[in-house]
């Protein structure tokens, strides 16, 4: 868990730390937050791929597209936003949190759901 007042900066830090390990890194955020997360990662020189680009080291995925995908390391960005984004948001959040094969980071400024 990474509680923070700087979600973009902490997300960049989490991704950089994940890159120190072998394997793929999936950054998953609420659909409405993806553009801001992409901007922060790109500004930091991390240039994430989209979910349809196979073999990328860092992939940025909207929460609605996360089902069926797996990454060695997942950085889940602002879970409360994922849970609030749709009627079955708690289900979507469960999907997001279960995409990690080995490691999971949760970056959040808001209280975690439930």
C-alpha positions as CSV (number, residue, x, y, z in Angstrom):
1,X,0.0,0.0,0.0
2,X,1.2,3.4,-0.9
3,X,-1.0,6.1,0.7
4,X,0.0,9.5,-0.7
5,X,-0.9,13.1,-1.3
6,X,0.8,12.9,-4.7
7,X,-0.9,10.1,-6.7
8,X,0.9,10.8,-10.0
9,X,4.4,11.1,-8.4
10,X,3.9,8.0,-6.2
11,X,2.6,6.1,-9.2
12,X,5.8,7.0,-11.1
13,X,7.9,5.9,-8.1
14,X,6.0,2.6,-7.8
15,X,6.5,1.9,-11.5
16,X,10.2,2.7,-11.3
17,X,10.6,0.3,-8.4
18,X,8.7,-2.4,-10.2
19,X,11.0,-2.1,-13.1
20,X,13.9,-3.1,-10.9
21,X,12.4,-6.6,-10.9
22,X,12.1,-8.8,-13.9
23,X,8.8,-9.1,-15.7
24,X,5.9,-7.0,-17.0
25,X,4.4,-4.1,-15.1
26,X,0.7,-3.3,-15.5
27,X,-0.5,0.1,-14.3
28,X,-4.3,0.0,-13.9
29,X,-6.5,3.0,-13.3
30,X,-10.1,4.0,-13.5
31,X,-10.9,4.8,-17.2
32,X,-11.4,8.5,-16.4
33,X,-7.9,8.7,-14.7
34,X,-5.9,7.0,-17.5
35,X,-5.0,10.2,-19.4
36,X,-3.6,11.8,-16.3
37,X,-1.6,8.7,-15.3
38,X,-0.3,8.4,-18.9
39,X,0.8,12.0,-18.7
40,X,2.7,11.5,-15.4
41,X,4.4,8.3,-16.7
42,X,5.4,9.9,-20.0
43,X,6.7,13.0,-18.4
44,X,8.9,10.7,-16.2
45,X,10.3,9.0,-19.4
46,X,8.4,5.8,-18.8
47,X,6.2,5.8,-21.9
48,X,3.7,3.1,-21.2
49,X,2.2,0.9,-23.9
50,X,-1.5,0.4,-24.3
51,X,-3.2,-2.9,-23.4
52,X,-3.3,-4.0,-27.0
53,X,0.5,-3.8,-27.4
54,X,1.9,-7.2,-26.5
55,X,5.3,-7.6,-24.9
56,X,5.7,-4.2,-23.5
57,X,7.6,-3.8,-20.2
58,X,5.1,-1.1,-18.9
59,X,1.5,-1.2,-19.9
60,X,-1.2,1.3,-18.9
61,X,-4.7,-0.3,-18.7
62,X,-8.1,1.2,-18.1
63,X,-9.9,-0.7,-15.4
64,X,-12.7,-1.7,-17.8
65,X,-10.1,-3.5,-20.0
66,X,-8.2,-5.3,-17.3
67,X,-10.2,-8.6,-17.2
68,X,-8.2,-11.5,-18.6
69,X,-4.9,-9.7,-18.5
70,X,-2.0,-10.6,-16.2
71,X,1.2,-8.8,-15.3
72,X,4.1,-9.8,-13.1
73,X,3.7,-6.6,-11.1
74,X,0.5,-4.5,-11.0
75,X,0.3,-0.9,-9.8
76,X,-3.4,-0.2,-9.0
77,X,-4.0,3.6,-9.0
78,X,-6.7,5.1,-6.8
79,X,-9.0,2.1,-6.1
80,X,-11.8,4.3,-4.8
81,X,-12.1,5.8,-8.3
82,X,-12.3,2.4,-9.9
83,X,-15.0,1.3,-7.4
84,X,-17.1,4.4,-8.0
85,X,-16.8,4.5,-11.7
86,X,-19.7,2.1,-12.4
87,X,-22.6,0.3,-10.7
88,X,-20.6,-3.0,-10.3
89,X,-17.5,-1.1,-9.3
90,X,-16.6,-3.4,-6.4
91,X,-16.5,-6.3,-8.9
92,X,-14.3,-4.3,-11.3
93,X,-12.0,-3.4,-8.4
94,X,-11.7,-7.1,-7.6
95,X,-10.7,-7.8,-11.2
96,X,-8.1,-5.0,-11.1
97,X,-6.5,-6.3,-7.8
98,X,-6.2,-9.8,-9.1
99,X,-4.2,-9.1,-12.3
100,X,-0.9,-9.4,-10.5
101,X,1.0,-12.7,-10.8
102,X,3.8,-11.8,-8.3
103,X,3.5,-8.3,-6.8
104,X,0.8,-5.6,-6.2
105,X,1.2,-2.0,-5.3
106,X,-1.9,0.1,-4.4
107,X,-1.4,3.9,-4.8
108,X,-4.1,6.0,-3.2
109,X,-4.8,9.4,-1.7
110,X,-8.5,8.6,-0.9
111,X,-9.6,6.1,1.6
112,X,-9.7,2.5,0.3
113,X,-13.2,1.1,-0.5
114,X,-14.9,-1.1,2.2
